[in-house]
Amino acid sequence: MTMIYKSEAGGRELLGHYRRVLDAWPVPAEHVRVPTREGETFVLVSGPRDAPPLVLLHGSGANTSMWRGDVATWSRYFRTYAVDLVGEPGLSAPSRPALDSDAVSLWLDDVLEGLGITDAAFVATSLGGWMALDYAIRRPERVTRLALLCPGGVGRQKVGWIFKALLTRPFRRGGLRESAMAVAGLDGERHRQALDAVVLTFTHFNPRRERLPVFPDDALHGLPMPVLVIVGGRDAMLDSHQTVRRVRECVSHSTVILLPEVGHAIFGQAEPIAEFLRA
């Protein structure tokens, strides 16, 4: 088990904030807890019971709250399962499955089986994008469509794992907020709510530090499902242009969108993703 918070009090503050976000969730939702080999996993479920399943995997240093601006769109068409990744600042277990093994895919096997899902479409971002890609490569029969926002594991990782810069200047006045704006590509005015959440998180949270394994060309060539990749041209963490090139060269059923003026944090793509998922 990993000590993922810098203090017990800090962890309580973060989770209290998260629970208040869940209380104000924009659509009706069920809170489900799934037992897995990595510990209990929290899943927020919404949308019609008879709709096709859609699994959402957030990024590092985040939780299901990152989907609150998108879930109203997607839950019109899908039964959405927003998963709190284990080892991140959500309501799942603090364990961190090794990324250089099949541990993540085995954990996701347990999650899907616990939810009664045979196969599903996935929407995922950053670390969650890496996990979804890893799962699609290892379990292609269980992934029907794959929509990825700034996924790890394809383009070169420019800095040490998530928000390394947030850890280098926390003691200078405004340093944490300034670093969050630079690394995630957040605007202080337009993205105030997201920026406040990032600063609160990294005041109290210890992120994963290891670099993400890079998927080889032959693994990407083997993806049989339609894949949508959306990246920001100003991503300070991942080489988006290399991601674009490798996906176009290696993934036969792929659609790639490069947003030239956008950083690592990508907003406002709910409708294009819904169109892709429903095609």
N, C-alpha and C positions, 0 to 999 in steps of 0.2 A: 504494500500500500504506500502511496506517495503523500507526503505532506504538501498539499496543493495550495494551502493558504499560509500567509506569513504569520497569522495569529488566529486563535479561535474567535476573538472578538471581530476581526476583520472578515472572517468567513461568515459569521452570523449577519454582519451588516450587508454583505453582498447578497446573501440568500434572502434576507428580508426584502431588499430592493427587488429582487427577481420575483418573489412571491406577489408583491404588489403589482408588478407588470402582468403576471398571470391572472390576477384578480380582475384586471381591466382588459382582458383578451377581447379582440374585436368581434369574434364569432363564438357561438357555443362550442365548448370543448370538454372532453373527458380527460381526466388525469389518470394515466395508467402506469403501473410499476411492474416491470418485467424482470423476473429472476434470470440471471445469466452467469456464465462461468467467471465473469469479471466483476460480479456483484450486481446489485439492483440497478436497473436502467429506467429512467423516467421518460415517458412518451406523452406528448400532448396530441390528442386525437380529435379531429373535427371533420366536418363534411358529411355527405349522405352515406349511410351504412352500405348501400348497394353500389356505390361509385367505385371506379378503379382505384387501387391503392397508390399513394404517392408518399415516398419516404424523404424526409428533409434532414440533412446533416449540416450543422453549422460549423464555423471555423474555430480555431484555437482562441482561448481567452474569451469565449462567448458561450451562449446557451440558446435555447429555443426562442428567446425574446427577439433575436435578430430577424425572425420571419414575420413579426407582427404587422409589417406594412404590406406583406404579400399574401398572407394566408386567406384573407377574405376573397381574393381573386381565385386562388387555386382550389379552395374548398367548395366553390360552386360546382366544380366538375369532378373533384377527386375526394376520396377519403384520405385526408392528409395525416401523416404520422410524423410529427416533429420530435426528433430524438435528441435528448441531452447526451452528448458524447461523454463516456466515462473519462474521468481524469480532468474534466473542465469545470468551470465555475457554475454548475447547474445543480440539479437534484439527483443526478446519477452517482454511482459509486466513484471514489477517488482513484481507483486503479488505472494504470496506464499500460495497455497492452503493447508489447514490443512491435515497432513498425517494420523491423527487418525479419518478420516471421509471418506465419498465417494467423496470428493471434487476433488481429482486427477482424478478419473474415469469419473466424469462429465465433467471436462475440456477436457480429451481425447475424450470423446463422441463428444464434439463440434469440436475438431480438425479434427477427421475423417469425420464427417458429412460435415464440411466446405470444405474438400478435395474431397468429393464424394466417400469415401471409405466405403464399407460395412464390409469387414473383411480383415485382412492382417497378414503377418508374422511380428514379431518384433525382432530386435536386440537391446540390451540395456546393459548398464554397470553401476555398483555402484548404485547411487540414481536412475538413469534411469532404472536400473534393478529392483529396488524395485517397481517403478511405473508400469513397464511392468507386473511384477508378480501380483501386486494389480489389474491391469486391467484384466489380464487373469483369475483371481479368480472371479472377479465381472462380467465380460463380456466374458465368455469362448467361446461364439458363434462368437465373433468378432476377435479372435486370432487363426490363423491357425497353426503357429509354433512359438516357443519362444527360442531364443538364447541369453543367459545371460553371461556376463563377470563380475566376482566378484560381484554378486548381493547382495544388502543389504536385510535384513529382513529374512534371513535363518540361517546363522551362527552368533554367538555372536559378537557384536560390541565391539572391543577392546578399542577404544578411543572415546571421544566425537566426534560429527559429523564432517564431512569431514575436514581433515587436521587441526585438533586441534593443533597439534604440530607446525604448521606454524604460529600460533598466539602467541606462548609462547617465541620465541627467535628472534623476528624480528629486535631487535636493536643491537645485536652483529654482528660484521662484518661477512658477509657470512652466518649468522644464518638462514635466510629464505631459501636460496638455500640448505644449509645443511639439514634442516628439510624436504624440499621437496624430496630430494634424499632418506632420510630415510623412510619417511612415504609412499611415492608412489612407492618406489623401483626403482627409476630412476638412471641410470648410467650417471655420469657427462659428459662422452665423447660420448657414443653411443646414448644417448637421449637428446642431448644438446638442440635441437629445442623445444622439449616438456618441458624440464626443464625451459628454458627461459620463455615459455608461463605461466607455473605455478607460477614462481616468479613474473612476471608482474601482473598476476591476483590477487594474494594474497597480493600484495603491495597496491592494490586499492579496493579490493572486500570484502564485509562482508558476509561470508557463513552462511548457515543455521546451527544452533547449536543443534537442538533437536535430540534425538536418534530416529532411525527408528523403527517403530513398527515391531515386529517379527510375521511372519505368523504362525498360529498354524498348527499342523500336519493335521487336518481334511481339512483345506483349501488347503494344498498342495496335499492331496490325491484326491481332486476333480478336479485337472487339467486334462482335457481330451486330450489335444494336445501334440504332440512330443515336448520335451524340451531338449535343449543342455545347459549344464552349464560348463564354463571354469573358473577355479580359480587358483591363484598363491599360492604355498605352503609357501611363505615368506610374505604373505599379513600382513602388520602391523596394518591394520585397522579392518579387519573382520576375524573371525575364519574360515578359508577355510576348515579345516578338518571336522569341524562340519557341514559346508555347504554340503560337499561331502556326509557325512553320512546321513543327513536328506533328501537330494534329492534322494539318492539311496533307502532309506527306504520308502519314502512317495510319490514319483512321478513315476508312473508305466511306462510311456513311456519316460524315461529319458536316456540321455547319459551324463556322467560326465567325464571331463578331468581335472586332477590335474597337473599343471606345477610346479615341486618341487622347482626350483630355481628362480621363478618369484614372484614379489611383487604385489601390488594392481593395478598398471598400466600394462595392458596386451597388447602387440603388436604382429603383424604378424599372426593373426588368420583369415584373410579374406578368404583364400581358404578353410580351414576346415569348417568355418561357411557356406560358399556358398554350399559346398557339403551337409551339413545337411539340408539347406533350400531347396535344389533342389531334395532331396531324395523322 
